[in-house]
Amino acid sequence: MDRIDQNQQYPTCALGDSMTLCARLSLPLVTVDTASTNARDILDGVRDEVGSIPNMYAAMANAPGLFEAYLYSYTQFRLECSLTPLEQEVILLALSVANGNPYSVAMHSGIATTVVNVSPDVVNAIRDGRTYWTQGFARWLDSHMQCSSIEGDRAQSS
C-alpha cells in the first residue's frame, strides 16, 4: 500500500471557514468515436438534448456506470425537487464556486442568467464569494427543500 508523504504539499479547497484537502482527477475526454457502446449511447443522447457534449460528461464517459448514475440523480433533482429552477440553479452555482470549478461556475452562471433569469447581481455575488445573499440560506434550504430521495423512489417502485 502506498503511504502518503507527510511533506507533500496537497492543494486545499476553501469550504466555509475551514480548509480541507482537495483532490483533482484528470481523465481523458471521451468522444462519441472513442466511447464504449454504453457511453456512446449516453453521449449521443446528451449531444441531441444539449447540442454539444460538456467536458465533464466527456470525462465521466470513462466510467459509463458513473455517468449514468450522475445523469439519473441530476434528472431526479431537476424534476422531483420542490425548488424552482431559479433556486436549483443558485444552488448549483454556489456548489460550483465552493468546489473551485471554473468550468462549472461559467456554465451555471450562463444558465442562471440566460435560462432562469437569476439577477446578474446575485450571480456576481455568488461568484465573488460575497455572503450577504447566504444569510439564513441554510435555514431556508432546510425548510423549502422537499426533494424525494432516490431510495424512496426505489422503495415505492418495488
C-alpha positions, 0 to 999 in steps of 0.5 A: 500500500502506498503511504502518503508523504507527510511533506507533500504539499496537497492543494486545499479547497476553501469550504466555509471557514475551514480548509480541507484537502482537495483532490483533482482527477484528470481523465481523458475526454471521451468522444462519441468515436472513442466511447464504449457502446454504453457511453456512446449511447449516453453521449449521443443522447446528451449531444441531441438534448444539449447540442454539444457534449460538456467536458465533464460528461466527456470525462465521466464517459470513462466510467459509463456506470458513473455517468449514468448514475450522475445523469439519473440523480441530476434528472431526479433533482431537476424534476422531483425537487420542490425548488424552482429552477431559479433556486436549483440553479443558485444552488448549483452555482454556489456548489460550483464556486465552493468546489473551485470549478471554473468550468462549472461556475461559467456554465451555471452562471450562463444558465442562471442568467440566460435560462432562469433569469437569476439577477446578474447581481446575485450571480456576481455575488455568488461568484465573488464569494460575497455572503450577504445573499447566504444569510439564513440560506441554510435555514431556508434550504432546510425548510423549502427543500422537499426533494424525494430521495432516490431510495424512496423512489426505489422503495415505492417502485418495488 
